[in-house]
C-alpha cells in the first residue's frame, strides 16, 4: 500500500539546536531511495507502507546512535485505495483553487 507520511522527529535532552540530528535523518532518507521533502518544521515521505515505516525506524536508530537518549515523533499518515497518489499530485490539485498570481 502506497503511503504519504508527514513526520516531525524531535530528539529530547540534546540541547537547543536539533539541526545535527535532522541532518542525520536526511542522510537516512537519502539512503532509502524514497521521495521526501523536508520543510522548516517537518518532513514528508512517500512510498510503500513497509518501506516508509522501516525508514522511520532507521531514522530513530540513527538519531539514537548520535547520542539522543529520547526521541518524540509525531506522524500523519495518508493512504488511498482508489488510486496511487503522490505528494506532487496533491499539490497540483490544490493549485487549481489558488487565485491567479498567488500560487
C-alpha positions in Angstrom: 0.0 0.0 0.0 1.3 3.4 -1.0 1.5 5.9 1.9 2.3 9.6 2.2 3.6 10.3 5.7 4.4 13.6 7.4 6.6 13.4 10.5 8.3 15.5 13.0 11.2 13.8 14.8 12.4 15.6 17.9 15.4 14.5 19.9 14.8 15.3 23.6 17.5 16.4 26.0 20.1 17.2 23.3 20.2 21.0 23.7 18.5 23.8 21.9 19.6 23.1 18.3 18.4 19.9 16.7 20.0 20.5 13.2 22.7 17.9 13.5 20.2 15.3 14.3 17.8 16.3 11.5 20.8 16.3 9.1 21.4 12.7 10.2 17.7 11.9 9.5 18.2 13.4 6.0 21.1 11.0 5.4 18.9 8.1 6.2 16.2 9.4 3.9 18.7 9.9 1.1 20.0 6.3 1.5 16.4 5.0 1.5 15.8 6.0 -2.1 12.3 7.1 -1.2 11.0 10.5 -2.3 10.9 13.0 0.6 10.6 16.7 1.2 12.0 18.5 4.3 10.3 21.7 5.4 11.2 24.1 8.2 9.2 22.1 10.7 8.6 18.6 9.4 9.4 16.1 6.7 7.1 14.4 4.2 8.0 11.0 2.8 6.2 8.7 0.3 6.4 5.1 -0.8 5.2 1.7 0.0 4.0 1.4 3.6 6.7 -1.1 4.8 9.5 0.9 3.2 8.3 4.2 4.7 7.9 2.8 8.2 11.2 0.8 8.0 12.9 4.1 7.1 11.3 5.9 10.0 12.6 3.2 12.3 16.1 3.7 10.8 15.8 7.4 11.4 15.1 6.7 15.1 18.0 4.3 15.3 20.4 6.8 13.6 19.4 9.6 16.0 19.8 7.3 19.0 23.2 6.4 17.7 24.1 10.1 17.6 23.5 10.2 21.3 19.9 11.2 21.7 18.6 9.0 24.5 14.9 10.0 23.9 13.0 10.9 20.8 9.5 12.0 20.2 8.0 11.7 16.7 4.6 12.9 15.6 3.3 11.1 12.4 0.5 11.8 10.0 -0.4 9.0 7.5 -2.4 9.2 4.4 -3.4 6.3 2.1 -5.9 5.8 -0.7 -7.4 2.6 -2.1 -9.0 4.1 -5.3 -5.6 5.2 -6.8 -2.0 5.8 -6.0 -1.5 9.4 -5.1 1.8 11.3 -4.9 2.7 14.4 -2.9 3.0 16.3 -6.1 -0.5 15.2 -7.2 -1.9 16.7 -4.0 -0.1 20.0 -4.6 -1.2 20.1 -8.2 -4.8 19.5 -7.2 -4.6 22.4 -4.7 -3.2 24.8 -7.4 -6.5 24.9 -9.3 -8.1 26.6 -6.3 -5.4 29.3 -6.0 -6.3 32.8 -7.3 -4.2 33.8 -10.3 -0.9 35.3 -9.2 -0.9 34.0 -5.7 0.4 30.5 -6.2 
